[in-house]
Amino acid sequence: MKVIFTLSILSFFYFPFSSCINIESDSPKLVQGVLDLSKHNFQSKPIVPLIGEWKFTPGRFDLTEGKDTILITIPDNPHWNSYNPNQNGLATGFGIGSYLVTIVPPKEPITLSLDFNIVFSDCRIYQNGILIGSIGDIYGKDDGFDRRPIQIGLLPTNDNQVHLTILLRNRFYQAGGIRFLPLLGKSETLAAARDKEIFEQSLIVGGLFFLGLYQLGVYFTRGRIIGSLYFFLFCQIMALQILTTGTRSLFLIVGEHSSELVFRINFFSQYAGAISGLYYFYSLTREYISSYIIRGMSGIILIPVLITIFGPIYIISYLHLYVLTALTFLLAIAIYLIVRYIKDKRYGYIYLGLSSILLIGCAGNDIILSLVHRTAPMLLSYGLLLFVFFQSIFLSKHISNEIITAELNLKAAKYQLVHSEKMSSLGVMVASVAHEINSPLSAVIASGATIEERITEHFRLLPETNPIPSDTFPIFLALIDIAINQNDLFPTKETRQTKQDLAKQIESLGINDPENKADLFVSLGLREIPADWVSILTGKNGDVFFLTAERIISILQGTKSIRIAALRAVKIVQSLKNFTHFDPKAEKQKINLSDSIDMVLTIFESALKQGIELVTDFEEIPPIECYPDELNQVWTNMIQNAIQSMNGKGFLKIKIGKTENQDKRYVFVSIEDSGVGIPKDLESKIFDPFFTTKPIGEGTGLGLYITKQVVEKHNGTIELETKPGRTVFTIFLPWAPE
């Protein structure tokens, strides 16, 4: 579908243009220097180019033909150098000559005019020996340089033939002679044709100019894609090229006496346009060719570019054909890059391929015509307009695709940065976490060993153990129940005192081994012996009862210790898992802030136990909608900074609450520490990326920067109050209660 659409647009533009450029195909032609218009209808064919066999007298100014007059075909004979040899040491192309043509006018009376487009030459035009117009000074008395296209009206005559003589002196170009065909027609028709050409050029130039400006805007507003900048330069340079060719509409802008400037711009735009176009293609296809080749070829063309600015016009014209030859190599490179792009079927290859091939074809046509000194049909302006149109479509799609890709990469990089900072924080906590996990693991190992020992002992003594009497079995079950459900332990000082009191009580009852029995009762959380237990403990089966109960209770307490330690390890591992979890595509979820902060505090528990007094004040708040992984990183950064600012010893208070500000509801989390505080001159810098006051290797400088980014992503704010001994960070998050 894209191919059909593109070809349709190309055909729509091409066929009208092709009909316009075939103006010579069905026109009358000069034969033996005579143009017979007696049967020509100027109504159907209002403009006649003077194409065909001209009479030419080389090296002389003669109003009539002489013995040295020869026939030359214009435009098939590109210049007069082969039959107008240099005289008096003049440079190649310089010289004089006389062009003669006889016109047989049409039968109906009509006033005709000539449209002249003379380049680098002076001329005088005579009709039947009468001067009717001139450009410059053929005798060299006037060194002015005014070479605008002009229109010269023919004098009314009753003669059957009109003899025109053009005396020409070439001054600035190494290929002398008439290069652009004069046109014959009615004055108003020629003027209308000229105005139409200027209008068409204006449309093309306007299209190039504004499409180029659009790409310049894209370059500055959408990621500085270098291809847009090269395309802008190409459009502006080629707009100048169109203004300086054909009707040379640039005279309308720079004034009537700016011929030299117009011609310099003409050559400059050809060469610089080729360089900018090559760099545009290269910006899209860098992987296909070495940059040294592009720079080398551009450097070669850059030399004549500089000559067009500073060198003499004759040197510019002398080098022109050689530069055009070099430009064919640039075209070859461009074609190679485009073919590779199309072959790989990269993004937008249809738009790029077809329009580029069209432009290169038109440019190649014009280069070949220039190499053979022909002036028509020049197609570059039309090819340029179509090329720029489709390239604007291509670039818009291509740049949008690149920007989307860049935004995705930036987002991924941002998430990777957050994740890296999280891993950095985790690295600081590894020692504490390892200690926290080692503690329950040690408890598991010790309890397992105790259980193994007690079970072995129980089964070894089982044959010698009397059954527990039925009347004492309820008390035995009560001891087991107490052992299973006992949670609270006495403080160490109170435990010692309780053991001593129980041991004295047991000893007063005449029970053996009072200290071991006191240890058992204290481990069960008992501060005294219940009265209904005394008779059992002092009876004849008291020791058996006690030994059996001790073994069973020791096993049960061991299994309980294992369960508690395992749950503790699971909690730590789960907290680590939640902390390290990071999903770049995560969506907002509803969570309890207290649970999020508790999870982080679990990871920091070992560091907090080493000398920090932790106080939490969590107001009950319904779940809020947020990005949990990112908020976890915020609490980690803030708590870790607080611990480090206090050197591991001090006071840490974390508070969760809700507030209102300007009729908007917020939840807040404040983290207060008793650290050294933040100096006033550093308060404005702490949220800058990579700013840190920590020693090298202890901080990345990204913690508070990421914290601020995450808070702002949640449309929240962060406030700071600080002085020596008290620093409070308060984070406000929007909250809409259900």
C-alpha positions in Angstrom: 0.0 0.0 0.0 2.8 2.4 0.9 4.5 1.6 -2.5 1.3 2.3 -4.4 0.8 5.6 -2.6 4.3 6.7 -3.2 4.3 5.8 -6.9 1.0 7.6 -7.3 2.4 10.8 -5.9 5.5 10.5 -8.0 3.5 10.0 -11.1 1.2 12.9 -10.3 4.2 15.2 -10.2 6.2 13.7 -12.9 3.9 13.6 -15.9 3.1 17.4 -15.8 6.8 18.1 -15.5 7.7 15.8 -18.3 5.2 17.5 -20.6 6.7 20.9 -19.7 10.3 19.9 -20.4 9.6 18.6 -23.9 9.1 22.1 -25.3 11.7 21.4 -28.0 10.2 18.2 -29.4 7.5 19.5 -31.7 8.8 23.0 -32.3 10.1 24.4 -35.7 13.9 24.2 -36.0 16.5 26.2 -37.6 17.7 24.8 -40.9 20.8 26.3 -42.6 20.3 29.2 -40.2 16.7 29.8 -41.2 13.7 29.4 -38.9 10.5 29.2 -41.0 7.5 30.3 -39.0 5.2 30.9 -42.0 3.1 28.0 -41.1 3.5 28.1 -37.4 0.4 28.8 -35.2 1.4 30.8 -32.1 -2.0 30.1 -30.6 -1.3 26.4 -30.3 2.5 26.8 -29.7 3.1 30.2 -28.2 6.8 29.8 -27.5 9.4 28.7 -30.0 13.0 27.9 -28.8 15.7 28.8 -31.4 17.0 25.2 -31.7 18.8 23.9 -34.7 21.5 25.1 -37.2 22.8 28.5 -36.5 25.2 30.4 -38.7 28.3 31.3 -36.7 31.4 33.5 -37.5 34.1 32.7 -35.0 36.6 35.3 -33.7 34.9 38.3 -35.4 32.1 40.7 -34.9 30.2 40.8 -38.2 26.6 41.8 -38.7 26.4 39.6 -41.8 27.7 36.3 -42.8 31.1 36.0 -44.6 33.5 33.5 -45.9 34.4 32.3 -42.5 30.8 31.7 -41.4 30.0 28.1 -40.5 27.0 26.1 -39.3 26.7 24.9 -35.7 23.9 23.1 -34.0 22.6 24.6 -30.7 22.4 23.0 -28.2 24.2 19.9 -29.6 27.4 21.9 -29.9 28.1 22.6 -26.2 30.6 25.5 -26.6 32.7 27.2 -29.3 36.1 26.2 -28.1 36.7 23.7 -30.8 36.1 26.1 -33.7 36.9 29.4 -32.0 40.5 29.0 -31.0 42.0 31.3 -28.4 43.5 34.6 -29.7 46.0 36.9 -28.2 46.8 34.5 -25.3 43.3 34.5 -23.9 42.3 31.8 -21.5 40.3 28.8 -22.7 36.7 29.8 -23.6 37.4 33.5 -23.9 36.9 35.1 -27.3 34.3 36.6 -29.5 31.9 35.5 -32.2 28.8 36.3 -34.3 25.7 34.3 -34.3 23.2 34.8 -37.2 19.7 33.5 -37.7 17.0 34.4 -40.3 13.4 34.2 -39.2 10.5 33.9 -41.7 7.7 35.4 -39.7 4.2 34.0 -39.6 1.6 35.1 -42.1 -0.6 36.8 -39.6 0.8 40.1 -38.1 2.3 39.4 -34.7 4.8 41.3 -32.5 7.4 38.9 -31.3 10.1 39.2 -28.6 13.2 37.3 -27.6 13.8 35.9 -24.1 17.6 35.9 -23.4 19.4 34.1 -20.7 23.1 34.8 -21.1 25.6 33.4 -18.6 29.1 34.9 -18.1 29.0 36.8 -21.4 28.4 40.2 -23.0 26.2 40.5 -26.1 24.5 42.8 -28.5 21.4 41.9 -30.5 20.8 43.4 -33.9 17.7 43.2 -36.1 18.4 43.8 -39.8 21.5 45.8 -38.7 19.6 47.8 -36.0 20.7 47.4 -32.4 17.6 46.3 -30.4 19.2 45.2 -27.1 22.4 44.4 -25.2 23.8 42.7 -22.1 27.1 44.1 -20.7 29.7 45.6 -23.1 31.1 43.5 -25.9 34.1 45.9 -26.3 35.1 45.6 -22.7 34.7 49.2 -21.8 32.1 48.4 -19.1 33.3 45.9 -16.5 29.9 45.7 -14.8 28.5 42.3 -14.1 24.7 42.4 -14.6 23.6 39.1 -16.1 19.9 38.9 -15.4 17.6 37.1 -17.9 16.1 39.8 -20.2 13.4 40.1 -22.8 14.0 42.0 -26.0 11.2 43.0 -28.4 11.6 42.7 -32.1 11.0 45.7 -34.3 7.9 45.8 -36.4 8.8 45.1 -40.0 7.2 44.5 -43.4 10.1 42.4 -44.7 9.5 38.8 -45.5 12.5 37.9 -43.4 14.0 39.1 -40.2 17.8 38.8 -39.8 19.0 38.6 -36.2 22.7 38.9 -35.3 24.1 38.3 -31.8 27.6 39.5 -31.2 28.9 37.7 -28.2 32.0 38.1 -26.0 32.7 35.5 -23.3 34.3 36.9 -20.1 33.9 34.5 -17.2 33.4 30.9 -18.3 35.9 28.4 -19.8 33.2 27.0 -22.1 32.2 30.0 -24.2 29.2 30.6 -26.5 25.5 30.5 -26.2 24.5 27.8 -23.7 20.8 28.6 -23.0 18.5 28.7 -26.0 16.8 32.0 -26.7 13.0 31.8 -26.8 10.8 33.5 -29.4 7.2 34.4 -28.7 4.8 37.2 -27.9 6.0 39.5 -25.1 3.1 38.8 -22.8 3.4 35.0 -23.4 7.1 35.0 -22.6 6.5 37.2 -19.5 3.7 34.8 -18.4 6.0 31.8 -18.9 8.7 33.5 -16.9 6.3 34.4 -14.1 5.0 30.8 -14.1 8.5 29.5 -13.8 9.2 31.9 -11.0 6.0 30.9 -9.3 6.9 27.2 -9.6 10.3 27.9 -8.3 8.9 29.9 -5.4 6.6 26.9 -4.5 9.6 24.6 -4.6 11.8 26.9 -2.6 9.1 27.6 -0.1 8.5 23.9 0.4 12.2 23.3 0.9 12.6 26.2 3.2 9.7 25.4 5.5 10.2 21.7 5.5 13.8 22.4 6.4 12.7 24.7 9.3 10.4 22.0 10.5 13.2 19.6 10.8 15.3 22.2 12.5 12.6 22.5 15.1 12.5 18.8 15.4 16.2 18.8 16.0 16.0 21.3 18.9 12.8 20.0 20.5 12.8 16.2 20.0 16.1 14.8 21.1 18.6 16.5 18.8 18.5 13.8 16.1 21.5 14.7 13.9 19.7 13.5 10.8 17.2 16.3 11.2 20.0 18.9 11.3 21.6 17.6 8.1 18.3 17.5 6.4 17.6 21.1 7.4 21.0 22.2 6.0 20.3 20.3 2.8 16.9 21.9 2.3 18.2 25.4 2.8 21.2 24.9 0.5 19.1 23.4 -2.2 16.5 26.2 -1.9 19.4 28.5 -2.8 20.3 26.3 -5.7 16.8 26.5 -7.1 16.8 30.3 -6.7 20.0 30.6 -8.8 19.1 28.4 -11.7 16.7 28.9 -14.7 15.1 32.2 -14.2 17.5 33.0 -11.3 14.8 34.2 -9.0 17.4 35.2 -6.5 17.8 38.5 -8.3 14.3 39.3 -6.9 15.8 39.1 -3.4 19.4 40.4 -3.7 18.8 43.1 -6.3 19.5 43.6 -10.0 23.2 44.2 -9.8 24.2 41.1 -7.8 25.1 38.8 -10.7 28.5 37.7 -9.2 26.9 36.9 -5.9 24.1 34.9 -7.6 26.6 32.8 -9.6 28.8 32.2 -6.6 25.8 31.0 -4.7 24.8 28.8 -7.6 28.1 26.9 -7.5 28.3 26.9 -3.7 24.8 25.4 -3.3 25.6 22.6 -5.8 28.7 21.5 -4.0 27.6 22.1 -0.4 24.3 20.6 -1.1 26.0 17.4 -2.2 28.0 17.3 1.1 25.0 17.9 3.3 22.9 15.3 1.4 25.7 12.7 1.8 25.9 13.4 5.5 22.1 13.1 5.8 22.2 9.6 4.3 25.2 8.7 6.3 23.4 9.7 9.6 20.8 7.1 8.8 23.2 4.3 7.7 26.4 4.7 9.8 26.9 1.0 10.1 27.2 0.5 6.4 30.3 2.5 5.6 33.4 3.9 7.4 33.3 7.5 8.5 36.7 8.0 7.0 35.3 7.5 3.5 32.6 10.1 4.1 35.0 12.6 5.6 37.5 12.0 2.8 35.0 12.6 0.0 33.5 15.6 1.8 37.0 17.1 2.3 37.7 16.8 -1.4 34.5 18.7 -2.3 35.1 21.2 0.5 38.0 22.7 -1.5 35.9 23.9 -4.4 33.3 25.0 -1.9 35.8 27.4 -0.4 36.9 28.5 -3.9 33.3 29.4 -4.7 33.5 31.8 -1.8 36.9 33.3 -2.2 38.2 32.4 -5.7 37.9 34.2 -9.1 34.8 33.3 -11.1 36.8 32.0 -14.0 38.6 29.5 -11.7 35.2 28.5 -10.3 33.8 27.8 -13.8 37.1 26.2 -14.9 36.9 23.6 -12.1 33.1 23.1 -12.4 33.2 20.1 -14.7 35.9 18.4 -12.6 33.9 18.9 -9.5 30.8 17.5 -11.1 32.8 14.4 -12.0 33.8 14.1 -8.3 30.2 14.6 -7.3 29.3 11.4 -9.2 31.3 9.5 -6.7 29.3 11.0 -3.9 26.1 9.9 -5.7 27.6 6.4 -6.0 28.2 6.3 -2.2 24.7 7.6 -1.6 23.2 5.0 -3.9 25.2 2.3 -2.1 23.9 3.4 1.3 20.3 3.6 0.1 20.5 0.2 -1.5 21.8 -1.3 1.7 19.1 0.4 3.7 16.4 -1.0 1.4 17.9 -4.4 1.3 17.8 -4.7 5.1 14.1 -3.4 5.0 14.8 -1.0 7.7 12.2 1.3 9.2 10.6 3.5 6.4 12.7 2.0 3.7 10.0 2.5 1.0 9.8 6.3 1.6 13.6 6.7 1.8 14.3 4.4 -1.1 11.9 5.6 -3.8 12.3 9.3 -3.0 16.1 9.0 -2.8 16.4 7.1 -6.1 14.2 9.8 -7.7 16.4 12.6 -6.4 19.6 10.9 -7.3 18.2 10.2 -10.8 17.3 13.8 -11.3 20.7 15.0 -9.9 22.4 12.5 -12.2 20.5 13.8 -15.2 21.5 17.4 -14.4 25.1 16.4 -13.8 25.3 14.5 -17.1 23.7 17.4 -19.0 26.2 19.8 -17.5 29.1 17.5 -18.4 28.0 17.5 -22.0 27.2 21.3 -21.8 23.4 20.8 -22.3 20.9 23.0 -20.4 17.7 21.0 -20.7 15.8 19.2 -19.5 17.0 20.0 -15.9 15.0 18.0 -13.4 16.7 18.6 -10.0 14.2 21.1 -8.7 11.2 18.8 -9.2 13.1 15.8 -7.8 14.1 17.9 -4.8 10.6 18.9 -4.0 9.3 15.3 -4.1 12.4 14.0 -2.2 12.0 16.6 0.6 8.3 15.9 0.9 8.7 12.1 1.3 11.8 12.5 3.5 9.8 14.7 5.8 7.3 11.9 6.2 10.1 9.4 6.6 12.0 11.5 9.1 8.9 12.2 11.2 8.3 8.5 11.5 11.9 7.6 11.9 12.5 10.2 14.6 9.3 9.3 16.4 10.5 5.7 16.4 14.0 6.8 17.7 12.5 9.0 20.4 10.2 6.2 21.6 13.2 3.8 21.6 15.3 6.4 23.5 12.5 7.1 26.0 12.2 3.4 26.6 16.0 3.1 27.0 16.0 6.1 29.3 13.2 4.6 31.4 15.1 1.3 31.6 18.3 3.1 32.5 16.5 5.0 35.2 15.1 1.8 36.6 18.5 0.2 36.4 19.9 3.2 38.3 17.4 2.7 41.0 18.1 -1.0 41.1 21.8 -0.4 41.2 21.4 2.0 44.2 19.2 -0.6 45.9 22.0 -3.2 45.4 24.5 -0.7 46.7 22.3 -0.2 49.8 22.0 -4.0 50.2 25.8 -4.3 50.0 26.1 -2.0 53.1 23.5 -4.2 54.9 25.0 -7.6 54.1 27.0 -7.9 57.3 23.9 -7.1 59.4 21.6 -9.3 57.4 24.2 -12.2 57.7 24.2 -11.7 61.5 20.4 -11.7 61.6 20.2 -14.9 59.7 23.0 -16.6 61.6 21.2 -16.0 64.9 18.1 -18.1 64.1 20.3 -20.7 62.4 22.4 -21.0 65.5 19.2 -21.4 67.5 18.0 -24.1 65.1 21.4 -26.0 65.4 21.5 -25.7 69.2 17.8 -26.7 69.6 18.3 -29.6 67.3 21.2 -30.9 69.2 19.3 -30.6 72.5 16.3 -32.4 71.0 18.5 -35.2 69.8 20.2 -35.5 73.2 16.9 -35.6 75.1 15.2 -38.1 72.8 18.2 -40.4 73.0 18.2 -40.1 76.8 14.4 -40.6 77.0 14.4 -43.8 75.0 17.5 -45.1 76.9 15.7 -44.6 80.3 12.3 -45.6 79.0 12.5 -49.3 80.3 13.4 -47.9 83.8 10.7 -45.3 83.8 7.4 -46.1 85.6 4.2 -45.0 84.0 2.7 -41.7 85.1 -0.1 -42.3 87.5 -3.5 -41.4 86.3 -4.1 -39.0 89.2 -1.0 -37.0 88.3 -1.5 -37.0 84.5 -3.6 -33.8 84.5 -0.7 -31.9 86.1 1.7 -33.5 83.6 -0.5 -32.2 80.7 -0.7 -28.8 82.4 3.2 -28.6 82.4 3.3 -29.5 78.7 0.6 -26.9 77.9 2.6 -24.3 79.8 5.8 -25.2 77.9 4.1 -25.0 74.5 2.3 -21.6 75.2 5.0 -19.9 77.2 6.3 -16.8 75.5 7.5 -14.3 78.0 10.8 -14.6 79.7 11.8 -12.8 82.8 14.6 -10.2 82.6 17.9 -11.7 83.4 18.2 -10.1 86.9 14.6 -11.2 87.8 15.3 -14.7 86.5 18.2 -15.2 88.8 16.2 -14.0 91.8 13.2 -16.2 90.9 15.5 -19.3 90.6 16.9 -18.7 94.0 13.5 -18.3 95.6 12.1 -21.4 93.9 15.2 -23.4 94.9 14.7 -22.5 98.5 11.0 -23.4 98.4 11.7 -26.8 96.8 14.5 -27.5 99.3 12.1 -26.6 102.2 9.7 -29.2 100.8 12.4 -31.9 101.1 12.6 -32.4 97.3 15.9 -33.6 95.8 18.0 -31.5 93.4 16.2 -28.2 94.0 18.3 -26.1 91.6 17.5 -28.2 88.5 13.9 -28.3 89.4 14.0 -24.5 89.9 15.5 -24.1 86.4 12.7 -26.2 84.9 9.9 -24.1 86.6 11.6 -20.8 85.6 11.9 -22.0 82.0 8.2 -22.6 82.0 7.6 -19.1 83.2 6.5 -20.1 86.8 7.5 -17.8 89.7 6.2 -20.2 92.3 5.0 -23.8 92.7 1.2 -24.2 92.6 -0.1 -25.6 95.9 -1.8 -28.7 94.3 1.5 -29.7 92.7 3.3 -30.0 96.1 1.9 -33.4 97.1 2.8 -34.9 93.7 6.4 -33.6 93.7 6.9 -34.7 97.3 5.4 -38.2 96.7 7.2 -41.4 96.1 6.9 -41.0 92.3 7.8 -37.3 92.4 11.3 -37.8 91.0 10.1 -40.0 88.1 7.4 -37.6 87.3 9.8 -34.7 87.3 12.5 -36.4 85.2 9.9 -37.5 82.6 8.3 -34.0 82.4 11.7 -32.4 82.2 12.7 -34.5 79.1 9.3 -34.0 77.3 9.3 -30.3 78.0 12.9 -29.9 76.8 12.0 -31.6 73.5 8.9 -29.5 73.1 10.7 -26.2 73.9 13.4 -27.2 71.4 10.9 -27.8 68.6 9.3 -24.5 69.5 12.7 -22.7 69.4 13.3 -24.2 65.9 9.9 -23.0 64.7 10.5 -19.5 66.0 14.0 -19.3 64.6 12.8 -20.6 61.2 10.0 -18.1 61.1 12.5 -15.4 61.9 14.8 -16.5 59.1 11.9 -16.7 56.7 10.9 -13.1 57.7 14.4 -11.8 57.0 14.6 -13.7 53.6 11.2 -12.4 52.6 12.1 -8.9 53.5 15.3 -9.2 51.4 13.2 -10.7 48.5 10.7 -7.8 48.7 13.5 -5.3 49.0 15.5 -6.6 46.0 12.4 -7.1 43.9 12.2 -4.6 41.1 9.8 -4.6 38.2 10.3 -1.8 35.6 6.8 -2.4 34.3 5.2 -2.5 37.7 1.8 -0.7 38.1 0.5 1.1 41.1 -0.7 -1.1 44.0 -2.4 -0.5 47.3 -0.2 -1.2 50.3 0.1 -0.3 54.0 2.9 2.1 54.6 3.5 0.6 58.0 4.1 -2.9 56.4 6.5 -1.3 53.8 8.6 0.4 56.5 8.5 -2.7 58.9 9.9 -4.8 56.0 12.9 -2.3 55.7 13.4 -2.2 59.5 13.6 -6.0 59.5 16.6 -5.8 57.2 18.2 -3.1 59.4 17.4 -4.8 62.7 20.9 -5.9 63.5 22.3 -2.4 62.9 19.6 -0.9 65.0 20.2 -3.3 67.9 23.8 -2.3 68.2 23.2 1.0 69.8 20.2 2.8 68.3 17.0 3.4 70.2 14.1 3.0 67.7 10.7 4.5 68.3 7.9 4.0 65.9 4.6 5.9 65.9 2.4 4.5 63.1 -1.0 6.0 62.8 -3.6 3.6 61.4 -4.1 4.6 57.8 -5.9 2.7 55.1 -3.8 1.4 52.2 -2.5 4.0 49.7 -1.9 3.6 45.9 1.8 3.7 45.0 4.7 2.0 43.4 5.8 -0.3 46.3 9.3 -1.2 45.0 10.3 2.4 44.6 8.9 3.5 48.0 10.9 0.6 49.6 14.0 2.2 48.2 13.0 5.6 49.6 12.6 4.2 53.2 15.9 2.3 52.7 17.8 5.3 51.6 16.4 7.5 54.5 16.9 4.9 57.3 20.4 4.0 56.1 21.4 7.7 55.9 20.0 8.2 59.5 22.0 5.2 60.8 25.2 6.4 59.1 24.7 10.0 60.3 24.6 8.7 63.9 27.6 6.3 63.5 25.3 3.5 64.6 24.5 5.0 68.0 21.6 7.4 68.8 17.9 7.9 68.6 15.8 7.1 65.5 12.1 7.9 65.4 9.8 7.0 62.5 6.3 8.4 62.3 3.4 7.8 60.0 0.4 10.1 59.9 -2.0 12.2 57.8 -2.4 15.9 57.3 -4.1 18.4 55.0 -2.6 21.3 53.0 -4.6 23.7 50.8 -7.7 21.4 50.9 -5.6 18.4 49.8 -5.0 15.4 51.9 -1.6 13.8 52.4 -0.1 11.0 54.3 3.4 11.7 55.7 6.3 9.7 56.8 8.9 11.5 59.0 12.3 10.0 59.8 14.1 11.7 62.7 17.6 11.0 63.8 20.0 12.4 66.4 22.9 12.7 64.0 25.3 15.6 63.4 22.9 17.3 61.0 23.4 18.8 57.5 25.4 22.1 57.1 23.3 25.0 55.8 25.6 25.5 52.7 24.9 21.9 51.7 21.1 21.7 52.1 20.5 22.8 48.5 22.9 20.2 47.1 21.9 17.0 48.9 19.3 16.0 46.3 21.8 16.6 43.4 22.9 13.4 41.6 26.3 12.0 42.6 26.6 14.6 45.5 27.8 12.9 48.7 29.7 13.9 51.9 30.6 10.3 52.6 34.1 9.0 52.2 35.0 7.4 48.8 33.6 3.9 48.5 30.8 4.5 51.1 28.3 6.3 49.0 27.2 6.8 45.4 25.6 10.2 45.8 22.4 8.8 44.3 20.3 7.9 47.3 18.6 11.2 48.0 18.5 12.0 44.3 16.6 8.8 43.6 14.4 9.5 46.7 13.4 12.9 45.4 12.7 11.5 41.9 10.5 8.7 43.4 8.6 11.1 45.6 8.0 13.5 42.7 6.8 10.6 40.6 4.1 10.0 43.3 3.3 13.8 43.0 4.6 14.2 46.5 7.1 16.5 48.3 10.0 16.1 50.7 10.9 18.5 53.4 14.0 18.9 55.6 14.6 20.2 59.1 18.1 20.0 60.4 20.3 21.1 63.1 23.1 19.4 65.1 21.5 16.6 67.1 18.2 16.6 65.2 17.5 16.0 61.5 14.0 15.3 60.2 13.1 14.3 56.7 9.3 14.4 56.1 7.8 12.9 52.9 4.3 13.9 51.9 2.3 11.7 49.5 -1.1 12.6 48.1 -3.9 10.5 49.7 -7.5 10.2 48.8 -9.4 8.2 51.5 -12.0 5.8 50.2 
